[in-house]
Amino acid sequence: MRERIEARLAIFILALDLSVTLGCLWVASQLRLYLGFGREITSAQTSLPWGLYLAVAILWTIIFGLIGPHRRLLRSSLVEAIGWLVASIALAALTFAGMLYLSLRDVSRLQFLYFAGLNLSTLVLIHIGIRFYLHRRTPQTLHRRVLVVGEASTAERLAETFATPRWSGMLVAGYVHATADPKSALPYLGTVQATPDLVRVHQIDEVIFALSPEEHAVVARISLALLQQPVMVHMIPDVIDLAFARTPVEQVGGIPLISLREPALTYPQRVLKRLFDLTASSLLLVLLAPLMLIIALRIRRESPGPVFFLQERLGEQGRRFRMLKFRSMYEHAEQRWQEVVTHDIDGRVIYKLADDPRVTPFGRVLRRSSLDELPQLINVLRGEMSLVGPRPEVPVVAADYEPWQWQRFRVPPGMTGWWQINGRSHRPMHLHTEDDLYYIQNYSFFLDLQILFKTIIVVLQGKGAF
C-alpha cells in the first residue's frame, strides 16, 4: 500500500538524480571552455566520450542505490536526508576521480571540480524542492481513495496515519459498518454487504477490512467479489487462512496490514518488465513493418473488410481494452458465431475450432504461423499488454469464472505465456487458468525470457495453432 507508493517515488527521485548528474557532467565541459580560469583549452579537449557518461551513470546508480538518499528523503528528517545525499555525492565523486586518474588522465581537473560542485549544489536544491513539494501538497497523480470496512474509530486512525506524510496520497473516503457512528467526522457510506457496489459508485482504489474474527465468512465472500473490480484489497490480520498468493505485510499506524490483492509483481520487477516490453516491441515493430504491410495488403485483397480485428478483452485488474489482431475471418464472422458454436463434454463452450468455416484461406496461414497476433505489439507499446503473461480474456468468458480464477488478472496479459508453450489451442480454455496462476506465483524476468525462447520454437513447429 503506502510502501508501494514510496517505492515508486524513490525510483522516480533516483532516475531524476541520475539524469541531472549526467546533465551536470555535460554542463561542466561547457563551463571549462567559457570560464576564464586555468590554461586555455579547446572544445575537443573538453569533449567527453560517451563511455564516460555510461560509467558515471553506473557508478552513481550503484552508490546511490547502496546508500539510498532518495529513500531517506521520504523517511528521514530533511537535515539527515541532505546529509546522506552529500555523503553519497562525495563518495561517488571521489570514486570517479580515482577512476579518471587510472584511465582518462587528460580530463581537466577544473572540469572535474565544476562537475562535482554542480552535481552537489543542483541535487541538494532538487531534493529540498521535492521535500517541500511533497510536504506541502499531495500530488494528484498519487491520489488513492480508501474505503475502510469496519468501525469508524479504526477508519479515523487510518485516516490520521495516511495524512502524514502527505506524499502517501491516501485519502479515506469513508467507512462501511452495520451502523453509523454519529461522533465520527468520516462519511458513513453504507452497510458491509453493499461494499462491492459502494466501491464502484465512489470510485474506490483501496479497500481495508477491519472486521472481527467472527465475520470471517463476510471477509472471504466480499474479497472474492471484489476480484472482479480494479481495486486493491487489504485486511487487518485477525484472519490469515485465506489462500492468496504473495501476501505482503506492512505496518500502517502501528496496525499490521495484510494485502489480499496487491499486484503480484514488485515495483522493480514491473519496471524491468515494462522497460523490456517497450524496447522489444518498438524494435520489433520497426523490423516487422514491411512484413505487416504485406500481410495487410494480402488481407484486403483476399476478402472485403477491415485489415485489423478489434476485440474487447480484460487486462490487468480486469480493466477493459481493445486488442488488435490481423483479421483472419470473413467479414461479419462474429454474427455467424451461433452457426459453429459447440460444447465440450462438461457443457463448456468451445470458442476456438480447428475447422472453423468462417476463417479465410490466408487467415488459416496467419493463425498457423501466429502472424495474426503481430499487431498486439501495439497493445504492448501502449501498456495494455506485455510480451509475456496470461492471455487477455474475453469478457463473456470471464463472466463464467469461478472467483479463484480472477487471480489471473493480477499481472498484465501477454502475447504469449506459460500455457501457450505447454499445449496452445489443443488444450481447453478453462484449463489455462492453472497455467496462468503457476506463471504468476513463479514469476521472474528469466522465466519471461525462457517463455519467449520456447514460444519461438513452438511457433516454428506450428503446434497447436489454428
N, C-alpha and C positions, 0 to 999 in steps of 0.2 A: 504494500500500500504506500505509506509515506517513504519507505526505503526505496521503492521502485522509482518514485518521483525524484528523490535525492540522487539516485544513481544516474538518471538521465541528465539532471542539472550538472552533476560533477563531470560527466563526459563532455557536455557542451562547453563547460568552462575550460577543460583541458584542451579541447580542439581549438578554442579561441586563443588560448595561451600559445599553442604551437604555431598558429597562423601569424599571430603578432610577432613572435620570436623570429620567424623567417622573414617577415617584413622588416624588422629591425636590422637583420643582417644585410639586407639589400640597401636600406637607407644608409647604413654605416659606410658602405662602399661609395655612395654618392657624397656623403659628407666629407670623406677624406679628400675628395677632389676639390671641393669648394671652400673648405675652411683653411685659413692661412697658417696652419701650424705644420712643423716638420719640413722636410725637404720636398721639393717639387716632385710630383708623381703623375703618371699618365693613366688614362682610363683603362688601358689594357692591364696595367699592374694592379688596379683595384678590383678588376672583374674577378669574381669567384666562380670556380667550376660548379656545375650542378651537383656533383657528388658531395661537395662540402655542405650544400643545403640539405641533402639527404642525411648526411652524418649528423648535422645539428638537430634535425627532426627526430632521428632515432635516439640521440643522446638525451635531449630534453624530455622525450616521452618516457624513457627508462627512469631517469632521475625523478621527474615529477610523479611518475606512477608509483615509485617506491616511497617517496616522502609524502606525497598526496596533498599539496597545498590547495588544490581545487576541492578536495573533500573537506579539509579543515576550514575552508571559507564558510561552509554551510553548518559546521558543527561547533566550532570554537569561537572565542571572542575575536573581535576584529584585530586587536593588537597581537594576539597569539597567531592568528591566521596570517597576518602580514609578516610576522617573524619567520614562520615556516616557509613562506614564499621567498623571502630574501635568502634564507639558507639554501633553498632549492636552486635559486638562480646562481648563487655564489659557487655551489658545488659543481653545477653544470658548466659555468664559465671557466672555472679552474681546470676541469677535465678537458674542456675544449682547448684551452691554452696549451695544455700538455700534449694534446693530440696534434695541434699545429706545430709545436716545437719538434715533434718526432716525424712530421710529414711535410707540410707546406710551410716552410720557414720563410718563404717570400711574402707571406701575408703581413701587411703593415701592422706594427704594434699599435699605432694610433687608431687604425681601423678596428682592431680588436677592442680597444678601450671604448671607442664610440659605440660599438655593438653592445658591450656589456652594460654601459651606462644607459643606453636607450632601452635595452631589454628590462633592466631593473626598474627604471622610472615609469615606463609605459605599463608594465604588468602590475606594479603597485597601484597606479591610478585606476587601471581597469578593475582590479579586484575590489578596491574601495568603492568604485561606482556600482559594481554588481551587488556588493553587500548593501549599499544604500538603497538601491532599487528594490531588492528582494525584501528588505525590512520595512519599506515604506508603502509598497503596494503589492497585491497578488497578481502575478501575470495571468491574464485571462486565458492564455493557451493551456495553462495548467489547472484550470478550474475544474474540480470534480465534485459533483453533488452526491452526498452521502445520506442514506436512509438507515436509521437505527431501528431494528426490530426488537423492542424491549421497553423497559421503564424509562420515564423521562429523565430521571436522575442520572442514569448511565449515558443517555444521549447528551445531556448537558456537560458531563465530564469529558466525553469525547470531543464535543464542540470546543471546549476550552483548550484541549490539547492540540487540536488541529489549528487553532488560531495562532499558536506560537510554535515554530516560526511561520511567518507569513508565506514563505515560499512553498509551503506544503500544498497550497491551492485547494485544500479540502474544506468543504462547506457542508455542515449538517443541515440538510433541507427540512428535516423533521423526524418524527418518530411515529411508530405504529405500536399499538398495545390494545389490550382488551378494553381499557377505559382511559380517558384523557385526564391529565394532571392539571388542574386549574392554576397551580402555582408556577408551572413551567413557562418560560419565555419562548421555548421552541414550538413550532407548529405541530399540532396533532393531526396526522394525515388520515387515520382510519384504523381499522382492525388488522390483526395479524393475517387473517385469512385473505385479505384483499391485497396483500403485498405485491404479487405479480402484476396486477392491474395498476397499482399505485406507482410502481417502478416505471411503467410505460407512460402514464399520464404526466408524472412530474419529472420525467427525463433524468432518472437516477443513474449514476455511474457506478456507485459502490453501495453494497448492502452489508450491514453488520448485524448478525444475530446475537442478541444478548438475553436469551431466554433461559429459564430454569431447566435442570436435567429432566424434569417430568414432561417437558414439552419436546422431547427427542423426536417423536414422530412428526411434529409440526415442522421442525427444522429440516428434517430429511425431505419431507414432501415439498415444501416451498423451495428449498435449494435446488431440487431436481427440476421443478417447474421453471425456475429462473435460468436454467441452462439454455432455454430457447430465446433468451434475450441477451444483448451485448452488455452485460453488467458483471462486475467483479463481486464475488460473494466471500464474506469472512464471518468468523464467529468467535466469541469469547469461549474458550475451550472447557465447557462443562461436559461436552460430548466429543469424543475423539475417535469413535469407531466407525466413521463414515469412510468408505473405501474410495478416496480420491487420490490421484497420483500427484507426487511432488507438492506437498502442502507446506509452504514456508511458514515460520512462526516469527512474529516480531512483537516488541513492546510498544504500546501506544498509551501514554499517560500512566504507565505502571500496570496496564492491563495486558495480559498476554493475548495475542490475536492470531487465530489460525485462518489462513486463506484457503477457502474451499474451491475457489475458482480464479486463481491467478493465471496469467499466461504461462504455458509450460516452458517457454524459453526464458532464460535470464536475459537481462538487457544487453550484456556483452555478446551473448550468442545471437540475439536478434540483430544487433548492429552488424556483426560479421556476416550473418546470413544475408542481410539486406544489401550490404556493400558488394558481396559476391553476385547477388542477383542483378544488381544494377550494372555491374561491369560486364558480366557474361551475357545478359540479354541485349545490352547495347551493341556489343561486339558481334553477337550472332545476327542481330537484325541488319547490321551493315553488311556482313559477309553473305547472308542468305537473301538479301534484297533482290538480286537478279532471279534466283530460283522462285521466290514468292511471286514475282511479276509474271513469270512464265506460267505458274500454276493458275494465277488469277485470269490470265488471258485464255487458258485452256478451259477453265470452268465456264466463262462467259460464252465461249464458242460451242461448248457441248450442249448446254441447255439454258433456257431463259431463267432470269432471276438474279439476285444479288451474288456477289463474289463471296461475301462473308456471311456466316450464320451466327447470329447473336442469340444467346440463351441466358435467361436469368439463373444464377447459381448462388449458393450460400458460401460465404467465405469465413474468415476468422471471426469468432464470436457470433456467428450466424448472420453477419452483415451481407446484404444482397448486392450483387454486381452483375454486369453483363459480360459474359465470357465470349471471346472471339474464337471462331474456327473457320476454316475454309469450308464452304458449302459442299457437302458430298451427296446430297439428296436432290431429287427433283423439287421444283418449286411447289409450295403449299403441302409439303410432305407431312407436316405436323397435323394438318386437318385429316389426314388419312391414317392416323395412328390407330384408331379403332379397328381398321381392316386387318392389322397384323398383330394386334396385342395377343399375348399368350401368357400362361402362368406355369409355375413350377409345381412339383407335387405337393408342396405345402401351401399352395394358393397364392404365392407371392408373384407380383407382376414381373415379367422379364422384359427389360427395357431395351436390350440390345440383341439383335438377331443376326445370325451368320448369313442368312439368305434373305435379308430384308429387300423386298421388291422396289422400295422407294429410293434405294441407293443407285446413283448413276454409275455407268461403267468406269468413268475416270474417278468417281468417288470411291469405288472399291480399291483402286490403286492407292489413292490418298490414305484411306483407312489402313490398308495392309502395311503401308510404309510409315504410318503415323505422321505424314506430311500435313494432314488436315489440321494438326494442332499447332503448327508453326505460328499462326497469328497470336497465340496465347503469350508469346514473348512480349507483346504489347501490354497485356494484363500484368505480366511480371514487372515490366518497366514502370507501370503506374502504381505498383504496390498492392494490387488486388490479389495477386498470386505470387508464388515463389517457384523456383525451378523444381524444388523437391518438397513434397508434402502430401497430405491426403487429397484425394480428388475432390474438387468443388462439387458439392451435391446439388441436385435439382430439388427445389422446394417441395414439390409434390411427393418426392421420395422421403425427404426428411420429416414430412408430416406424419409418417407411419413409424418413425423411430421410437425405440424404447428410450426412456430417459438416459440410461447409461451411454447410449450411442452418441449423444450430443457432445460428449467429451472430445470427439474427433475434430471439433471446431476450435480447439484451444490453440492451434497453430495455423499459420497461413496455408491455404490449399496450394497444391503443386501441379505442375505439368506432368511430372512423373512421381512415383512414390514406391513404398515398400511392396504394396500389393501388385503393382504393375510388373515388377521383376519377379514375382512369385505366382504367376498364373494369368495376369491380364484378363482379357474378356472371357476366357474359358471358365472363370470362377464366378459363381452367383454374386450379384451386387451386395446382398446382405451379409456376405462373409468378409467384405472388405474392411469392416469396422474393426475387427480384431487386429488386422494388419496395421491399420492406422493408429490404434492405441499402442501397439508394440513400437511403432516408429516414434510416437510422442514420448513414451516412457524411456526409450533408449537413445534419445536424440543426441547427436554430436555433429559437428561440421564434417568430420571424417566419414560419418555414416552417409551424409548427403553426397559426398564425393564418390563413395562406394556405389550408391544407388545410381548416380549419373553414369558411372562407368558401365555398370551392368545393364542400364537402360539401352545404351548404345549397342551392346551385344544382342539384347533381346529384339530390338528393332531391326537390326541387320538380319537376324534369323527369321523375323516375321512371325513369331509365335504368338498366338492368342489375340491377334488384332483383326477385327472385321467391322 
